Every structure is written in C-alpha cells, then in structure tokens.
Amino acid sequence: MERKLLSGDEAVALAALDAGVALGTGYPGTPSTEILETLAELGGRAQWAPNEKVALEVGIGAAFAGARVLVTMKHVGVNVAADPLFTAAYTGVSGALVLVSADDPGMASSQNEQDNRRYSVAAGVPMLEPSDSQEAYDFLLAAMSLSERHKMPVMLRMTTRVCHSKTLVERRGGFPAARAPSFERDIAGRVMVPGYARPAHKKLRARLDEIQKENEKSPLNLWKKGDPRLGIITHGITWEHVQEAAPGASAFRIGTVYPLPLEQLRAFARSVERCLVIEEGDPFFVEQLRSAGIAVEGKPEMYRFGELNVERVRRIVAGDVSPEPPPLKATPPRLCDACPYHPVYGTLARLDCIVAGDIGCYTLGVMEPYRAMDSCVAMGASMGVGLGLRHVLPEQQARRVVSIIGDSTFVHSGINGLVEMVYNPPATGHVVIVLDNGTTAMTGQQEHPGTGRTIEHDATNKFSIEGFARASGVKHVDTVDPVADPGGFERLLKERLAGNDISMIVARRACILAAADIRKWDKQNAEKAEAGGCGGAC
C-alpha cells in the first residue's frame, strides 16, 4: 500500500477523499485550516463558509440528502456552530457528518484553550481522538462509518500537535462507496418542534447507549499491558509522550472519547496498583471516571495549563509540583513592516481612541509601539463591545470609541453587530473601521466571501462590505487607502468621531504577503472571463 509522510490535517483530508466525501466546508482557523486546503488540492470538493455556524448548517443539509460530509473548524469555532450542533444530534442525518474540532492547548494561535471534549457530552455527540497522522486518517474513516451507521453527527477532536506533526500514513482501501444523494421527506425527524424533539431526544440517548456498548470492544482504544504497579490512562498526543516518559508502565489509550468504554477502563484500573490519568487540558476523563465509581488519580492543577510534553509527563508521574523552568523568551509577534495597518494604528494612538478590537492580524495593534487596542474577546465582538461602551460612557469618552474589525471577520460575525448598530444607535453615533486587506491573513491568506474568489482562488460572486452597510442604513460609508493617503484617513476619522451619526470607514489595502498572489489570481480570472471560462461569475 502507498505510504506518505503527512501532517494530521493532510491525513484527514486524504481520508475524506478516500471516504468519498461529497463536500468539505468550514472556516479557516489554526490549527484546522490545512484540512480543507489539502482536500481541494487533492481534487475533492471543498469550500470556505462565511463562518462555522453556516458551514455546519450547509453540512447538515448535505447530510440530510444522504451525502458524506466533512466540516472543519478550530475549537472556538465550535462555539459559533454550537446552536445547530446540539439540535443536529436530535435530527440525526441520512448520510454521514463528521465535525472536526481542532483544539489549541497552550494557545499557539487562539484567545483561549477550551477543551472541546466537553462539547461531546453536552451535545450528545460521539467523539473520537487520534494521536498521530496515521490515526487521524484511520479515525476519520471510522468516524464516517460510525456516523453513517448510526445516522448521527460524529466529532473528531484533534489538537495542534496532531494537526501539524508529520508521521507516515498508509492509505486503506475498500471503504464502502457512498450512495448517490437523494431527498427523502422526514418531517418528524427533521423539524424540531417540541412534539417531535421530545421523542428525538429519547432516540438520541438510545443511540448513545448502543455506541457505548460498541466502544467497549472498539479497536480504536488501546490497552498496553506492562508493569502493574503503574497504570496510565491517556489520549491523543499525550499517548506519544507517555510511551517515552514511562515506557514500562501499563497504559490505556482512549480513542473513543465519548461515550467512554467504562467497563474496559474499570478493568484496567483494577489491574494496576496506581491508576493515573494523564490528559491535556481539563480533568475531563478524571471527572467521567470518578463519576462512574472508578478510582483514578489526576494530574496536579498546575499541569492543566498549556501543552504537555515528555518532561511534563515525567513530572506528573513523579508527583513533582515544584516550579517548572520558565519558558524560553521568544520575540513577540508584530505587524509586518509593510503592513497597511500601520498608519491606521498610528492614527488611533495619536487620537487616543478607545479601541474595541477583534480577531486577526490587526490584533497585533495591541503591541508596541501603538498599544492601540483596548479589548479583544471573540470573532465579531468588536462591534457589540464598541457599541456597549458608546451607550454608557460620558460623552467625551464615548466620542473616542472605535470598533475595528477585519474584512473576513466582518463577514464572519461582524454583520450582526452592524445590524445592532443601525437598530440601536448610541446618542453619539459610532465609528466602525473595517481593515480590508483582501484576504484572511492571520491563518495563511485564505479566501472569504468578500474577496470574490473560491478556496481554489477561482472567481465567484463577491460580497460587498460597503454595499451591505449602505443597504443596512449606515449613513456614512467611506473607503480610503490609509497607506496612500494617511492624512486623508486621519481627517476623515476625526470628522466621523465628531459627528452623531453611525459610520463605516473601509481602510482598504492588500496584505503585503498576499498582494502578488491576488494580482496573479485576478489576472488569471480576468483571462478566463475573456475566454468565457468562468460561467459568468467573473
């Protein structure tokens, strides 16, 4: 069989192709981004959605039609998609639906390190977790099979190290071919009014009971027999650390995160003198096992934070709670030298604006020399946070408040904030600055609806940020190049801050890292349009 050196993300994409996935959709976010990019490169059908909620809803629709579907996002993206996720567990699917949650312990590129294993229990959705690239491939196939067999969504949890580390992967043949999608009406199963949702909830719990029994014998779990004096229950990338840190210990690697194989785990705990749970993040397994009456020892609280590694696992085994060596000092991230955001943040700093910030490259405006960002909570939150500040601050301070948001983030979840601004305008008005650099820069220059290009950079319909703002009722909508005319940008901002109207300033200049590619893609698409090869979308 063919073997390749692949990252976990690339392995998931390859497995999706081999599983006959009809559609891959999601929103880019480290460490999940490369899954859909690779699927598209391999010839599979992949697309970026405006946000994770829409991606999952599109996925649910396709799975209702009997298709096999992959939906990808980083851990905080599941927060955005949680609304349809919880109800999709009730409706189930006709085909297969796998949701990849790429968690980020240690916050390599995230605003928190939430542990999304908790979502599987809260939503009632089965979850699998691989520990290397081969397992990422195998577990994606297993998740598709599980979803299709039980007609329900399945989550595949990955973490940064599994997503980005490379190991050898062997492709598997013989995965059953997908059936052709078709629509079959199922009103009671798909329309979750209370009368239909109540029995659906009972069916969900019955399915989970069946899956729990299956998981007791699942080959995705691994029991390694060793020294009975020490038994370690672990999962994911931590399994790799445990094998190196305590090679002689008995160990149980959990692949079926939810529902847990409780009887197997109970037997494992009884077979050893000391049963230690080593898990990255929250004490999720400790809580589950103790609730089931299984006596286990958890890691000290100090190891709840950040990623685990071999040395930290050794310390946990030894019960070492002495202070850890300080991390190596790294150069803090900063805006690129030629970033078009420099004149914007220079102006905000000079005017002493109160800046409600957002998620993206521009978050780095909080760093020296500008220190020009006063909040950063979640994707799209700059809109609502800025409005809240405007509503309650004394007028002199309120007039200094600005919401700043990127083009991709505006499309992702800033739109609702704009509607709120139009509907409930503060007495002093409000100013929103959209930093439009023509790409989703922070995650590696991905496309979004505002670029007018697909995941493969082909021309498609383009969402107009200014057009949406004007149509929504924003009184003043201006576009400016802050690099070509920094003085004009500053004069415009002063004028808008002094008024009582709601206004939007689109500061548009291509990302310096993406500009050459954007010109290349636009040229290629223009040539296709002239040749009549883009179906009119150009």
C-alpha positions in Angstrom: 0.0 0.0 0.0 1.1 3.6 -0.6 2.8 5.4 2.3 3.2 9.1 2.7 4.7 11.5 5.3 1.7 13.6 6.2 0.6 16.0 8.9 -2.6 15.1 10.8 -4.5 17.8 8.8 -3.3 16.3 5.5 -4.1 12.8 6.7 -7.7 13.8 7.5 -8.1 15.4 4.0 -6.7 12.2 2.3 -9.1 10.1 4.4 -12.0 12.3 3.4 -11.1 11.9 -0.3 -10.8 8.1 0.2 -14.1 8.0 2.0 -15.9 9.6 -0.9 -16.8 12.8 1.0 -19.1 14.8 -1.3 -18.5 18.2 0.4 -16.0 19.7 2.8 -16.8 23.0 4.3 -15.6 25.1 7.2 -14.0 28.4 8.3 -10.2 28.8 8.3 -8.6 28.8 11.7 -5.3 27.5 13.1 -4.8 24.5 13.5 -7.6 23.2 11.2 -7.0 25.3 8.1 -4.9 22.9 6.1 -7.6 20.2 6.1 -9.9 21.8 3.5 -7.0 23.4 1.6 -5.5 19.9 1.1 -8.8 18.4 0.2 -9.2 21.0 -2.5 -5.6 20.3 -3.8 -6.4 16.6 -3.9 -9.4 17.2 -6.1 -12.1 16.9 -3.5 -14.9 19.4 -3.3 -14.1 21.9 -0.5 -15.3 25.5 0.2 -14.9 28.2 2.8 -18.1 29.3 4.5 -18.6 32.8 6.0 -18.5 31.3 9.5 -18.6 28.0 11.3 -22.3 28.1 12.0 -23.1 28.4 8.3 -20.6 25.7 7.5 -22.2 23.2 9.8 -25.7 24.1 8.6 -24.6 23.5 5.0 -23.1 20.3 6.1 -26.3 19.2 7.9 -28.3 19.9 4.7 -26.0 17.9 2.6 -26.0 15.0 5.1 -29.8 15.2 5.2 -29.6 14.3 1.5 -27.6 11.2 2.2 -24.1 12.6 1.4 -20.9 12.1 3.3 -19.8 15.5 4.7 -16.8 16.9 6.5 -17.0 20.2 8.4 -13.8 21.7 9.9 -13.1 24.4 12.4 -10.8 25.3 15.3 -12.0 24.9 18.9 -13.5 28.3 19.3 -15.3 27.9 16.0 -17.4 25.2 17.7 -18.8 27.9 19.9 -20.2 29.6 16.8 -21.5 26.3 15.4 -23.0 25.0 18.7 -26.5 26.1 18.1 -27.1 23.8 15.1 -24.8 21.1 16.5 -26.9 20.4 19.6 -30.1 20.1 17.5 -28.4 18.0 14.7 -27.8 15.4 17.4 -31.6 15.1 17.7 -32.4 15.2 14.0 -29.6 12.9 13.0 -28.5 12.6 9.4 -29.3 10.4 6.4 -25.7 10.1 5.2 -22.6 10.9 7.3 -21.5 14.1 9.0 -18.1 14.5 10.7 -17.2 17.7 12.5 -13.5 18.2 13.1 -12.7 20.3 16.2 -9.1 21.3 16.2 -8.2 22.3 19.8 -5.3 24.5 20.7 -3.8 23.6 24.1 -1.3 26.3 25.0 -3.0 28.8 22.8 -0.4 28.9 20.0 -2.8 31.0 18.0 -6.0 31.4 20.0 -7.7 33.5 22.6 -8.4 30.6 24.9 -7.6 26.9 25.4 -11.0 25.5 26.0 -11.3 21.7 26.0 -13.9 20.7 23.4 -14.2 17.1 24.8 -16.9 18.7 26.9 -19.0 19.5 23.8 -19.4 15.8 23.0 -21.1 15.2 26.4 -23.1 18.4 26.3 -24.4 17.9 22.8 -24.7 14.1 23.0 -22.4 13.6 20.0 -19.9 10.7 19.8 -16.2 11.8 19.7 -13.0 10.1 18.5 -9.5 11.4 19.1 -6.4 10.3 17.2 -2.8 10.5 18.5 -0.8 10.7 15.2 -1.3 11.2 11.5 -2.0 7.5 10.7 -4.7 7.5 13.3 -6.0 10.9 12.0 -6.5 9.0 8.7 -8.0 5.9 10.2 -10.2 7.7 12.8 -11.7 9.9 10.1 -12.7 6.8 8.2 -14.0 5.3 11.5 -15.9 8.5 12.2 -17.6 8.4 8.8 -18.5 4.8 9.2 -19.9 5.4 12.8 -21.9 8.4 11.6 -23.4 6.6 8.6 -24.2 3.5 10.7 -25.9 5.3 13.5 -27.3 8.2 11.4 -25.9 10.9 13.6 -23.1 13.6 13.7 -19.7 12.5 15.0 -16.9 14.8 16.3 -13.3 14.2 15.5 -11.1 16.0 18.1 -7.6 16.9 17.1 -5.0 19.2 18.8 -2.3 21.4 17.5 0.5 18.9 17.7 -1.5 16.1 15.9 -2.7 18.6 13.3 0.8 19.9 12.4 3.2 17.0 13.2 4.0 14.6 10.4 4.2 10.8 10.6 4.0 8.1 8.0 0.5 7.3 6.7 -0.7 4.2 4.8 -3.8 4.5 2.8 -6.5 2.0 3.3 -8.6 0.5 0.5 -12.0 -1.0 0.5 -14.0 1.8 2.1 -17.7 1.3 1.0 -18.7 3.5 -1.8 -21.2 6.3 -0.9 -24.7 6.1 -2.2 -26.0 8.8 -4.5 -27.6 11.7 -2.6 -31.3 12.0 -2.8 -34.1 13.6 -0.7 -36.5 11.7 1.4 -39.1 13.6 3.4 -38.9 13.0 7.2 -40.8 15.8 8.9 -41.0 14.2 12.3 -37.2 13.5 12.2 -36.1 16.9 10.8 -38.4 19.5 12.1 -37.5 20.0 15.7 -40.7 21.5 17.2 -41.3 20.3 20.8 -43.7 17.5 19.8 -41.0 15.9 17.5 -38.0 16.9 19.6 -39.1 15.1 22.8 -39.0 11.6 21.2 -35.9 12.5 19.2 -34.1 13.2 22.4 -35.0 9.7 23.7 -33.8 8.2 20.4 -30.5 10.0 20.8 -29.9 8.6 24.2 -30.7 5.1 23.0 -28.2 5.5 20.1 -25.5 6.7 22.6 -26.2 3.6 24.7 -25.6 1.4 21.7 -22.4 3.2 20.8 -21.2 2.9 24.4 -21.5 -0.8 24.2 -19.7 -0.9 20.8 -16.9 1.2 22.3 -16.2 -1.4 24.9 -14.8 -3.6 22.1 -13.6 -0.8 19.7 -10.1 -1.3 18.2 -9.7 2.5 18.4 -8.9 2.0 22.1 -5.6 0.5 23.0 -4.6 -1.4 26.2 -0.9 -1.9 26.6 0.0 -4.3 29.3 3.1 -3.5 31.3 4.2 -3.1 34.9 1.1 -3.5 37.1 2.5 -1.1 39.7 1.6 1.9 37.5 -1.2 2.2 35.0 -1.7 5.4 32.9 -4.9 6.3 31.2 -4.3 8.8 28.4 -5.4 10.1 25.0 -4.3 11.9 21.8 -0.8 13.3 21.5 -0.2 12.6 25.2 -0.1 8.9 24.4 3.1 9.6 22.5 4.6 11.4 25.5 3.6 8.6 27.9 5.3 5.9 25.8 8.6 7.8 26.0 8.2 9.1 29.6 7.0 5.8 31.2 7.7 3.0 28.6 7.4 0.2 31.1 4.0 1.2 32.6 0.7 -0.3 31.8 -1.2 2.2 29.6 -4.7 2.6 28.2 -5.0 5.0 25.2 -8.6 6.2 24.8 -9.6 6.7 21.2 -13.4 6.8 21.8 -13.6 9.9 23.9 -17.4 9.7 24.2 -19.1 7.5 25.1 -16.3 6.1 27.1 -15.6 2.4 27.3 -16.2 2.5 31.1 -16.1 -1.3 31.7 -12.8 -1.7 29.9 -11.4 1.3 31.9 -12.8 -0.2 35.1 -11.0 -3.4 34.4 -7.8 -1.6 33.5 -7.9 0.4 36.8 -8.4 -2.8 38.8 -5.4 -4.4 37.1 -2.9 -1.9 38.4 -1.8 -0.6 41.8 -1.7 3.0 40.9 -4.0 4.3 38.1 -3.0 7.8 36.9 -4.9 9.8 34.3 -2.6 12.0 32.2 -4.7 14.2 29.9 -4.0 17.5 28.2 -6.3 20.3 29.3 -9.3 19.9 31.7 -9.7 16.9 34.0 -12.3 15.5 31.7 -11.6 11.8 32.0 -10.9 12.1 35.7 -14.4 13.5 36.2 -16.1 11.0 34.0 -14.3 8.0 35.6 -14.8 9.1 39.1 -18.5 9.7 38.4 -18.6 6.1 37.3 -17.0 5.0 40.5 -13.6 4.2 39.1 -10.8 5.3 41.4 -8.2 7.2 39.5 -5.5 9.8 40.3 -5.5 13.0 38.3 -2.6 15.4 37.4 -1.9 18.3 39.7 -3.7 21.6 38.8 -0.5 23.3 37.6 -0.4 20.9 34.6 -3.9 21.9 33.4 -2.4 24.8 31.5 -0.6 24.6 28.2 0.5 21.6 26.3 2.0 18.5 27.8 5.3 17.1 26.7 7.6 14.3 27.7 9.3 16.2 30.5 6.0 17.4 32.0 4.6 13.8 31.8 7.7 12.6 33.7 7.0 15.2 36.4 3.3 14.2 36.6 4.3 10.5 37.1 6.8 11.5 39.8 4.3 13.8 41.5 6.7 16.8 41.1 4.9 20.0 41.8 8.0 22.2 42.1 8.0 25.3 39.9 8.7 24.5 36.2 11.5 26.1 34.4 10.4 29.4 32.8 9.6 29.1 29.1 12.3 30.4 26.6 11.8 34.0 25.8 10.5 34.5 22.2 10.3 37.5 20.0 6.7 38.8 20.4 4.7 38.8 17.2 4.2 42.1 15.5 2.7 43.6 12.4 4.7 43.1 9.2 7.0 46.1 8.4 5.0 46.9 5.3 1.6 46.1 6.8 -1.1 48.5 5.7 -2.4 48.7 9.2 0.5 50.8 10.5 -1.0 54.2 9.5 -4.3 53.2 11.0 -2.9 52.3 14.4 -0.7 55.3 14.3 -3.7 57.5 13.9 -5.7 55.7 16.6 -2.9 56.1 19.0 -2.4 59.8 18.3 -6.1 60.4 18.7 -6.2 58.4 21.9 -9.1 56.4 20.7 -10.8 53.7 22.8 -10.5 50.8 20.5 -12.8 47.7 20.7 -10.7 45.2 18.8 -11.2 41.9 17.1 -9.5 38.6 16.0 -7.0 38.7 13.2 -3.6 40.2 12.2 -4.8 43.6 13.3 -5.0 42.3 16.9 -1.2 42.9 16.9 -2.0 46.6 17.1 -2.1 46.0 20.8 1.7 45.6 20.7 4.4 48.3 20.8 4.7 50.9 19.5 1.0 51.6 19.2 -0.8 49.9 22.2 -3.9 50.9 20.3 -6.4 48.2 21.3 -8.4 48.1 24.4 -10.4 44.8 24.1 -10.3 41.6 22.1 -12.9 39.0 23.1 -14.2 36.9 20.1 -14.7 37.0 16.4 -17.0 39.9 15.6 -17.2 41.1 19.2 -15.6 44.5 18.4 -18.9 45.6 17.1 -21.0 44.9 20.1 -18.3 45.8 22.6 -17.8 49.2 21.0 -21.5 49.9 21.0 -21.8 49.0 24.6 -19.0 51.4 25.5 -20.7 54.1 23.5 -24.0 53.6 25.2 -22.8 54.2 28.8 -19.6 56.2 28.7 -19.7 60.0 29.4 -19.9 61.9 26.1 -16.3 63.0 26.0 -15.1 59.4 26.3 -17.9 57.9 24.2 -16.7 60.0 21.2 -13.3 58.3 21.4 -14.7 54.8 20.9 -14.0 53.0 17.7 -14.8 49.4 16.7 -12.0 47.9 14.5 -12.6 44.7 12.5 -11.0 42.8 9.5 -12.8 42.1 6.3 -13.0 38.3 6.9 -14.1 38.8 10.5 -16.7 41.3 9.4 -18.3 38.7 7.1 -17.8 36.0 9.7 -19.8 37.7 12.6 -19.5 41.4 12.3 -22.6 41.7 10.2 -24.9 41.1 13.2 -23.1 43.8 15.1 -23.7 46.2 12.2 -27.4 45.5 12.3 -27.4 46.2 16.0 -25.6 49.5 15.4 -28.3 50.5 12.9 -31.1 49.3 15.1 -29.9 50.7 18.5 -27.6 53.6 17.6 -25.8 55.3 20.5 -26.6 59.0 21.1 -23.1 59.9 19.9 -23.3 57.7 16.9 -20.5 55.2 16.3 -17.5 54.6 14.0 -16.6 51.2 12.6 -13.3 50.8 10.8 -13.1 47.7 8.6 -9.5 46.8 7.8 -9.8 45.2 4.4 -6.6 43.6 3.2 -8.3 41.3 0.7 -7.7 38.0 2.5 -8.0 36.1 5.7 -4.4 36.9 6.5 -3.8 35.6 10.0 -4.4 31.9 9.0 -2.4 32.0 5.8 -4.2 34.2 3.2 -7.4 32.2 2.7 -10.3 33.5 0.7 -13.6 34.6 2.0 -16.9 35.9 0.5 -15.5 39.5 0.4 -12.6 38.6 -1.9 -14.7 37.3 -4.8 -12.6 34.1 -5.0 -13.2 30.5 -4.0 -11.0 28.2 -1.9 -9.1 27.4 -5.1 -8.9 31.2 -6.0 -11.3 31.0 -8.9 -13.6 33.9 -9.5 -17.1 33.8 -7.8 -19.7 36.3 -6.6 -18.2 38.9 -4.3 -19.9 40.2 -1.1 -19.7 44.0 -0.9 -18.9 45.3 2.6 -19.8 48.9 1.7 -22.9 47.8 -0.2 -24.2 45.9 2.8 -23.5 48.8 5.1 -25.4 51.2 2.9 -28.3 48.9 2.4 -28.5 48.4 6.2 -28.9 52.1 6.8 -25.4 53.2 7.7 -25.4 57.0 7.0 -21.7 57.5 6.1 -19.7 54.8 4.3 -16.3 55.8 3.1 -13.4 53.9 1.5 -9.8 55.1 1.9 -6.3 53.7 1.3 -4.5 54.5 4.6 -1.1 54.0 3.1 -1.6 56.2 0.0 -3.4 58.9 2.0 -2.7 58.6 5.7 -3.5 62.3 6.2 -6.9 61.8 4.5 -7.6 58.8 6.7 -6.9 60.9 9.9 -9.0 63.8 8.8 -11.9 61.5 7.9 -11.7 59.7 11.2 -11.7 63.0 13.2 -14.7 64.2 11.2 -16.7 61.0 11.9 -15.8 60.9 15.6 -17.1 64.4 16.0 -20.5 63.6 14.5 -23.5 61.9 15.9 -24.2 59.5 13.0 -23.3 55.9 12.6 -20.5 55.5 10.1 -18.2 53.0 8.5 -14.7 53.6 7.2 -13.3 50.8 5.0 -9.5 51.1 5.1 -8.6 49.1 2.0 -5.1 48.0 1.0 -4.0 44.5 0.1 -2.0 42.4 2.6 1.7 42.8 1.7 2.1 39.0 1.9 -0.8 38.2 -0.4 -0.7 41.2 -2.8 1.4 39.4 -5.5 -0.8 36.3 -5.4 -4.0 38.4 -5.5 -2.8 40.2 -8.6 -1.9 36.8 -10.2 -5.3 35.3 -9.4 -7.2 38.3 -10.6 -5.3 38.3 -13.9 -5.9 34.6 -14.4 -9.6 35.0 -13.6 -9.8 38.0 -16.0 -8.3 35.9 -18.8 -10.8 33.1 -18.0 -13.6 35.6 -18.2 -12.4 36.9 -21.6 -12.3 33.3 -22.8 -15.8 32.6 -21.4 -14.5 30.0 -19.0 -15.8 31.1 -15.6 -19.6 30.6 -16.0 -20.3 34.4 -15.8 -19.1 34.6 -12.1 -16.2 36.8 -13.2 
